[in-house]
Amino acid sequence: MSDSIAAAAPQGAPAPAPAPEAPRSWGRALLAEAPYLAMLLAGFGGVTYAGASEQPNLLYWQIMAPLFGLLCVAAGWNRAAGRGMRLQLVWTQAAHWAAFLAAMLLLFMPSVRGVVNDNATEIGLLLLLGLGTFVAGVHAGSWRIIAVGAVLGASVPAVAVLQQSAMLIVGGGIAAVLVGVVFVLARMRG
């Protein structure tokens, strides 16, 4: 576009400066970051739900893995140039999340459940989700997915403590909101 403007300008006259970009609104930035914030909330929400219920909910985690996979494909879609790269992205993410779902399902096997208590299962699920998300972000080339995975994985020790204190759960929620604010500010600047 700037090439056509420069070509249309008379010889010797400076090319007009490009129009300044309109400032992004908080609403648009928040909407653009919504999938990543939803991933954080879903990860923490699953652990919170599992902590409040009698047993960890297998169905929740069976839904989360493919959902995270779809979000990772969406995040990497524009980076994948051409049909071949996009097909590779889809297959890589599908295989990746199928493997992590299988690992999550292993935690629900009766032989494992007999040895590992429910709190350890919840923490193991969050750790698997964080690691899976981090590695999926690396494959998709999305720093935001990597950041979500890092936050989920790094929160494992905090969740272990959070399970014993309601006040710390509020602090964890505030931390998740702060991460969301960082995503929104990054979107507004970028």
C-alpha positions in Angstrom: 0.0 0.0 0.0 2.8 2.5 0.8 4.5 1.5 -2.5 1.4 2.7 -4.4 1.3 5.9 -2.5 5.0 6.6 -3.1 4.5 5.9 -6.8 1.6 8.3 -7.0 3.5 11.1 -5.3 5.2 13.6 -7.7 8.9 13.3 -8.2 10.8 14.9 -5.4 7.8 15.4 -3.1 7.9 13.4 0.2 5.4 10.6 0.5 2.6 11.3 2.9 3.0 9.7 6.3 0.8 6.7 6.9 -2.4 7.4 8.9 -1.9 6.7 12.7 -3.5 3.5 13.8 -6.7 4.0 15.8 -6.3 3.2 19.5 -7.7 -0.2 20.4 -10.5 -0.4 22.9 -10.5 -2.4 26.0 -13.5 -4.4 24.8 -11.8 -5.4 21.5 -8.6 -6.3 23.3 -10.5 -8.3 25.9 -12.5 -10.1 23.2 -9.3 -11.0 21.3 -7.8 -12.4 24.5 -11.0 -14.2 25.6 -9.9 -17.7 24.4 -6.7 -17.6 26.4 -8.5 -16.2 29.5 -11.1 -18.9 29.1 -8.3 -21.5 29.0 -7.0 -20.2 32.3 -10.4 -20.1 33.9 -11.3 -23.6 32.6 -8.1 -25.1 34.0 -8.5 -23.5 37.4 -12.3 -24.1 37.3 -11.8 -27.8 36.7 -9.5 -28.1 39.7 -11.9 -26.1 41.9 -14.8 -28.2 40.8 -12.9 -31.4 41.4 -11.9 -30.1 44.8 -15.5 -29.4 45.7 -16.9 -32.7 44.4 -16.6 -36.2 45.9 -14.5 -37.4 43.0 -12.7 -35.8 40.1 -15.0 -35.5 37.1 -13.7 -37.6 34.2 -16.1 -36.0 31.7 -14.8 -32.5 32.4 -11.3 -33.4 31.5 -12.4 -35.4 28.4 -14.0 -32.2 27.2 -11.1 -29.9 28.1 -8.4 -31.7 26.2 -10.1 -31.5 22.7 -11.3 -27.9 23.5 -7.8 -26.8 24.3 -6.6 -28.6 21.1 -9.1 -26.6 19.0 -8.0 -23.3 20.6 -4.4 -24.2 19.9 -5.2 -24.9 16.3 -7.0 -21.6 16.1 -4.1 -19.8 17.7 -1.6 -21.3 15.2 -3.8 -21.2 12.1 -2.5 -17.8 10.7 1.1 -18.7 11.3 0.8 -21.9 9.3 1.3 -20.9 5.7 -0.5 -23.0 3.2 -2.7 -26.0 3.3 0.2 -28.5 4.1 1.4 -26.6 7.1 -2.2 -26.2 8.4 -2.9 -29.9 8.0 0.3 -30.6 9.8 -0.8 -28.2 12.6 -4.1 -30.0 12.9 -2.6 -33.5 13.0 0.2 -32.4 15.4 -2.3 -30.9 17.8 -4.7 -33.8 17.5 -2.0 -36.4 18.3 -0.6 -34.2 21.1 -3.9 -33.7 22.8 -4.9 -37.4 22.3 -1.7 -38.4 24.2 -2.4 -35.9 27.0 -6.0 -37.1 27.2 -4.7 -40.7 27.5 -2.4 -39.7 30.3 -5.3 -37.9 32.1 -7.4 -41.0 31.7 -4.7 -43.1 33.3 -5.1 -41.1 36.5 -8.8 -42.3 36.6 -7.9 -46.0 36.3 -9.0 -48.1 39.4 -5.4 -49.3 39.9 -4.2 -45.7 40.0 -7.1 -44.4 42.1 -6.4 -47.0 44.7 -2.9 -45.6 45.2 -3.4 -41.9 44.5 -5.8 -39.8 46.5 -8.3 -37.3 45.0 -6.2 -34.2 45.9 -3.1 -35.7 44.1 -5.3 -36.6 41.1 -6.5 -33.0 40.8 -3.0 -31.7 41.0 -1.8 -34.3 38.5 -4.6 -33.3 36.1 -3.6 -29.6 36.4 0.0 -30.4 35.9 -0.8 -32.5 32.8 -3.1 -29.7 31.4 -0.4 -27.1 32.0 2.4 -29.1 30.4 0.1 -30.1 27.5 -0.9 -26.5 26.9 2.7 -25.2 27.1 4.0 -27.8 24.6 1.0 -27.3 22.3 1.8 -23.5 22.3 5.3 -24.3 21.3 4.0 -26.5 18.4 1.4 -23.8 17.4 3.9 -21.0 17.7 1.7 -19.0 20.0 3.3 -17.2 22.9 -0.1 -16.7 24.5 -0.8 -20.5 24.6 2.7 -21.0 26.0 2.0 -18.4 28.7 -1.3 -20.1 29.6 0.5 -23.4 29.9 3.2 -21.8 32.0 0.7 -20.2 34.4 -1.3 -23.5 34.7 1.9 -25.5 35.4 3.4 -23.0 37.7 0.2 -22.8 39.7 0.4 -26.5 40.8 2.3 -25.7 44.0 -0.1 -22.9 44.7 -3.1 -25.1 44.1 -1.8 -27.6 46.6 -1.8 -24.9 49.2 -5.1 -23.4 47.9 -6.9 -26.6 48.6 -6.4 -25.9 52.2 -7.4 -22.2 52.4 -10.3 -20.3 51.0 -8.5 -17.0 51.3 -5.7 -18.3 49.1 -8.3 -19.3 46.5 -9.3 -15.7 46.2 -5.7 -14.8 45.8 -5.4 -17.3 43.0 -8.4 -15.8 41.3 -6.8 -12.3 41.5 -3.6 -13.7 40.0 -5.6 -15.2 37.1 -7.2 -11.8 36.5 -3.8 -10.1 36.6 -2.6 -12.5 33.9 -5.6 -11.6 31.9 -4.9 -7.9 32.2 -1.3 -8.6 31.0 -2.8 -10.3 27.9 -5.2 -7.4 27.2 -2.4 -4.8 27.6 -0.2 -6.8 25.3 -3.0 -7.0 22.7 -3.6 -3.2 23.0 0.1 -2.4 22.4 0.6 -5.0 19.7 
